[in-house]
Amino acid sequence: MIYLDYAATTPISEAALEVYSKVARDYFGNSSSLHDVGSASRQILEASSKTIARTLNARDKDIFFTSGASESNFLAIYSLLEAVEKKGRHIITTTVEHSSVQNIFNRLERGGYEVTRLGVNRFGEIEMDELKDAVRDDTVLASIQHVNSEIGTVQDIKKIGAFLQEKGVIVHSDCVQSYGKIPLDVQTLNIDALSVSAHKIYGPKGVGAVWISPKAEWKPIFPGMSEGKGLKPGTSNIPAIAGFATAAKEIHENREEELTRIQEFRNQFLKKLAESGFSFEVEGHPQKNIPHILGLRFSGMEGQFLMLECNQAGLAISTGSACQVGSDRPNTTMTAIGKTEQEAREFVRLSFGKENKPDQIPQIFKKISYILTRHFEKVNHNRFKKETS
């Protein structure tokens, strides 16, 4: 099986797995315990916080570990709102957010908040004029993703954040797909909080992190918690956190080289596809994107069918965010960028990672080419029979 679904999850790296296993075996203490066994675990927790902080140019005391990206988004947004809810009840997000953020805003709307959901252009970018029109005197928070998980479009979060912060609006960004792939410097991003996840960068599943600016107001949402104790109660998952830090250090050391390599892989694949004569469309922004995510649409072929056929042929691809898999609804990002329901159902996503090598491209193309050829020959044959009957 050739794996082309790295945006959904990544295999844990050997280094991260080794650290995870060693810490799980040898450092089992509760990091909150005052004895030496607990202190040893606490030292690993603190060292891991420093490692993650360095990748963001942040202070380690502003890093809070969670069980993953969805919880990170939930805790960040609710903790920020907890501190400012008396200042207003209007919040802003976009129509292309990850389902974890969309679900949070749906819940907040049911709880009495007024939500503005910004639309996007055909490339998946929000328009600054629409954002400016959306901000009101009672707007308190906006959550806008950095990179779209389905088409790879990169939002100009610096520009967006600068405007919102100037208006006194707290800014949260889901940076799960950008972390480890493109630079993230919290000193220049103009945001107040961000969410990241370990399993998207070859770390263990079940662990993520939130950064909250020391300038931002926030309050823990769990009873009995104080700001100094973090975002949530419970025993820290030290092995997973240590594995996360190892993966983060590893991916950032090789980030620029890997970005160039993935870009070349994507270019070669698209060149091969263009030479094939098949009609296809690349979704997302042609320049403002990460090369790791390639959204495609083959007119006349259901994405779900292509995904299943690819699976049978030994290619692991997807029809979008893993959280939407199994839904009968057309892809929400596709409809948000103006596609019809039928066009949205034609969408597939290929996402690339460190195990994808140039020698795989002929195999990938051969398998996809065979599936497409067989499908359209069948479609044309059936059409011909219908027209001549």
Helices and strands as residue ranges (DSSP letters): E 2-3, H 14-26, H 36-56, G 60-62, E 63-66, H 69-84, G 85-87, E 90-94, H 99-110, E 114-118, H 128-134, E 139-143, H 157-166, E 170-174, E 193-197, E 208-212, G 227-229, H 238-253, H 255-276, E 281-283, E 293-297, H 303-313, E 315-316, G 322-324, H 332-336, H 341-345, E 347-351, G 358-360, H 361-388
